[in-house]
Amino acid sequence: MTTTAKPRTVRCPACGGPSEYSPANAWRPFCCERCKNHDFGAWASESYRVADPAVPGGDAAEGDTLPRH
């Protein structure tokens, strides 16, 4: 006897609605293509940013990301 496990449901990171987290959902973890594209657009327009690590010593000029030697 084979049993199929119920697909896991997670919260969509974009809209907060339920999203099936399984290979059957091509947009996982998003619930739909619209939510996936909305998130992609936020990254493309630089609404989301990865923080620049602080320069050790703190002697770098503003905007300078390389340590001075």
C-alpha positions in Angstrom: 0.0 0.0 0.0 1.4 3.4 -1.0 0.4 6.5 0.8 1.0 9.9 -0.6 2.0 12.6 1.9 0.0 15.7 2.0 2.0 18.6 0.5 3.4 21.0 3.0 1.7 24.4 3.1 3.7 27.5 3.9 3.0 31.2 4.0 3.7 33.1 0.8 6.5 35.6 1.5 4.9 38.2 -0.7 1.2 38.2 0.1 1.0 36.0 3.2 -1.5 33.6 1.7 -1.2 29.8 1.8 1.3 28.3 -0.7 1.9 24.7 -1.5 5.6 23.9 -1.0 6.1 21.0 -3.4 7.5 20.3 -6.8 3.9 20.7 -8.2 4.1 24.5 -7.4 6.5 26.0 -10.0 6.6 29.3 -8.0 7.4 27.9 -4.6 7.8 29.4 -2.0 5.4 31.9 -3.6 1.8 31.1 -4.2 1.6 32.3 -7.8 3.6 33.8 -10.6 2.4 37.3 -9.7 3.9 37.1 -6.2 7.1 35.7 -7.5 7.4 38.5 -10.1 6.6 41.1 -7.5 9.5 39.9 -5.3 11.8 39.8 -8.3 10.8 43.3 -9.2 11.7 44.5 -5.7 15.2 43.0 -6.0 15.6 44.5 -9.5 14.6 48.0 -8.4 16.9 47.7 -5.4 14.2 47.9 -2.8 15.9 45.0 -1.1 19.6 45.4 -0.4 22.3 43.3 1.2 24.2 45.2 3.8 27.8 46.1 3.1 30.0 44.7 5.8 31.8 47.3 7.9 35.4 48.0 7.1 37.8 46.8 9.9 39.5 49.7 11.7 36.9 52.2 10.6 39.5 54.4 8.8 38.1 54.0 5.3 36.6 57.0 3.6 32.8 57.1 3.1 31.8 54.8 0.3 35.2 53.1 0.2 34.8 49.4 0.7 38.5 48.3 0.5 40.7 48.6 3.5 43.6 51.0 3.1 47.2 49.7 3.4 
